[in-house]
């Protein structure tokens, strides 16, 4: 629990609800990529899609997550959903009396959000063991094991002090916002750098310092992770390439082989376990 919660009744209440959730998890759903999604492929302005798994939990009231225009998930206290990489979704506005927990992953850390209608708190945890626990939740088909792993995941907040996020340079924020909105489109790392409004050398230096990788590396990593989930869900190489921002099947196959040492087809035949980030 962050030290400032002692002086912030709302934050203290959110952390208390998070502890209660960790001790009484009732269900954990894993949502795979849907090849047929009723949100248009270019609907980035109204939906979110991440290149890494995202965990969402209900802490109080009802927390709604829209997966597409026909499917919605209402999370109550103790209910958790894990969205695999590439799942397009939208967070409905929290109603009065509702609160949520959200957790995602950056290259070097895990980011956490506790949200209520008039309050959002952000924090950062070490990458491990949270990332491995989430991948284990995705890999297992046992409901009981998913609940145990999720309880261990939320229990990390008691064992590890969540630090406030490092303030980010506005230029880096602009690059990351541009990346989130356009990673599925055929943009280049030069487009990312231009979005910063800074000189190329300054933009590269700041991005590497804050994000742990270059703009080009970040763009490629995100696209490969999204393409991997699409292929694992049954998409053809060409469709996965189009939906993850590559110029075509050959571009995706070449980048995939260079990063993981095998072609996408060989990876699929090998059992389709997720490649390392």
Buried (B, 14 or more C-beta within 10 A) or exposed (E): BBEEBEEBEBBBBBBEBBBBBBEEBEBBBBBBBBEEBEBEEEBBEEBBBBBBBBBBBBBBBBBBBBBBEEEEBEBBBBBBBBBBBBBBBBBBEBEEEBBBBBBBBBEEBBBBBBBBEEBEBEBBBBBEBBBEBBBBBBEBEEEEBBBBBBBBBBBBBEEEEBEEEEEBBEBBEBBBEBBBEBBBEEBEBEBBBBBBEBEEEBBBEBBBEBBEBBBBBBBBBBBBBBBBBBBBBEBEBBBBBBBBBBEEBEBBBEBBBEBBEBBBEEBBEEEEEBBEB
